């Protein structure tokens, strides 16, 4: 009897250890998968079927794992619609940039005054950090259009990935552009440069513009 019990324990342990093995196309066995694969809430598209994902739900929630509707919202959404006639402001109280992505928008942007009232070295230093994060790879450390993207890289003596047409921001043709012009171009892009409005906040775009004007002084 004892031998049988030990044999059963050994076989069970071997099976458990085999389930922990993973590699290649076999990713092993999962225990309590709902602990590893959480279902993210979708802000607009809701799953209204309360039984959806019932086979994954290990909790006594009386609904499936995938059910994520908000019963207190008439549209069943988790994201609430903002009140009518309201405009989102950032933490500084600035209104969203309304400039248009066309020639007239660029001309009007050139007349904009930066909302950054602080002209201390701290703002310049922050602009430098942001420039090196978002701009240096194309425009170069000094803004001379000689970044790694523009000049490419040499591998085994062969040039790769040179990207012509990157602006030399310290050139005479660019020294007269305003902070508003730079802000607009960062927002919507221009020429070979893509738009960065969705990646860089308005405040950070103004800081980069301030730093570019500082680069042009030297």
WOPE-V443321 format. One record per helix or strand of 3 or more residues. SS is the DSSP state (H for helix, E for strand). FROM is the first residue (numbers start at 1). TO is the last residue. Records with the same first field share a line. If there is no record, write none. Layout:
BEGIN
SS=FROM-TO ; FROM-TO
END
This chain:
BEGIN
H=2-19 ; 33-35 ; 103-109 ; 121-134 ; 136-139 ; 148-151 ; 179-188 ; 202-215
E=153-155 ; 158-160
END
